[in-house]
Amino acid sequence: MKDYHISRHSSFYTIGLNYKKADAVLRGKFSLEETAMNALLEDAKNQGIDGLLVTSTCNRTELHGFAKHPFQLIKLLCDHTQGTVEEFQEVAYVYKNKDAIGHLFKVGTGLDSQILGDFEIISQLRQSFNRSKKLGIANPFIERLCNSVIQASKRIKNETEISSGATSVAYASVQYILKNVADVSKKSILLFGTGKIGRNTCENLIKHTKNPHITLINRTKNKAEKVAGKFNLTVKDYGDLQTEIRNTDVLIVATSAQNPTISKELIYSKKPLLILDLSIPKNVADDVNQLSNVTTIHLDHLSQMTDETLERRKAFIPHAEAIIEDIKDEFIQWLETRKFAPVIKALNKKLKTMKDEEMDYQSKKQADFNEEQADIISNRIIQKITKQFANHLKDESIDADTSLALIKKVFQLEIESQQ
């Protein structure tokens, strides 16, 4: 990738890890909560990084940004999580410049999701950009790239059926319950955690199980009440968690805390209990598996489930990839334009200075000099000249670097630095 003058003396990198090589435990070590993301971005800004995105979901943690060397971003991630550099190196990936751009397009359009076509990532990408912009660490490159990925995601949704059906982690968990729990409409279901995954799971439960016996618990009760009110469900206090677990047949954990929220000590149920852990890091302690009457399923297992809907989606991958290439090419072209924009701007400024000097000379020399008309004509000529140079620089058959150097030399241009 050429130097596009997006951020001086640095390249654009993606560093991260995902479900393909890192298990849930390791992904949990590198997961970032909102506070940690903000702290990481502030730290990056203090180090002089002028563009950075941070995404941390149940199946991946990634940093996309500018650095002199990728280790700068790796160290930032390790400094703000429980993971070590050694652990990161075992399962990580690092992409640079065009490869990093291409990777973000695949992630943002659901082609790299744990469940193909799961588009929840695009809203998380929007949140990542808004977070970076709010903290003043989203440069024009980051903004344009995010907008391009969002545009690609919209087109893929509208022009393909890769997101048809309701396949997601939330949907997969409900499908597992339907296949493995007899008479599910009569069973007691407890949903612990009403964040985004919890809400989506709740909607899928109601839609597919026809079960009115769903109870919600959240550390912050009013959040659970908002979800319950929408569906007329029961809400219990956080302090009732142990009692409710004793009475339930299916426990869905969607709390996304940094440490387990469900331990062996909480469970005294003598009847069979199915627990679905939809959290990263795992929020159901490993010792729960020691209980003979309890079956624990983690989201990594759910994500491996394939069905006809998922298989059908694969047919639309080539079309989705073509859309990505189309929009990615537009983005690369924009980068090329930004590369020579400072030269065209400086040329325009130089020509206008020449014009002003000549206008001043002619106005003193000619008594009937029509300054207004001359100004209109000369501005149009300047516009045509700069446009001619711009078109020349856009021509893929020419060496843009050589042409830029020649233009700067011939017109003795002073180029303003561009971040």
ABEGO torsion letter per residue (X at the ends): XBBAGABBGBBBBBBEBBAAABBAAAAAAABBBAAAAAAAAAAAAAAGBABBBBBBBAABBBBBBBBABAAAAAAAAAAABABBAAAAAAABBBBBEAAAAAAAAAAAAGAABABBGBAAAAAAAAAAAAAAAAAGABBAAAAAAAAAAAAAAAAAAAABAAABEABBAAAAAAAAAAAABBGAAABBBBBBEABAAAAAAAAAAAAAAGBABBBBBBABAAAAAAAAAAAGBBBBBAAAAAAAAAABABBBBAAGBABBABBAAABABABBBBBBBABOBBABBAAAAABAABBBBBAAAAAABBBAAAAAAAAAAAAAAAAAAAAAAAAAAAAAAAAAAAAAAAAAAAAAAAAAAAAAAAAAABAABBAAAAAAAAAAAAAAAAAAAAAAAABAABBAAAAAAAAAAAAGBBBBBBX
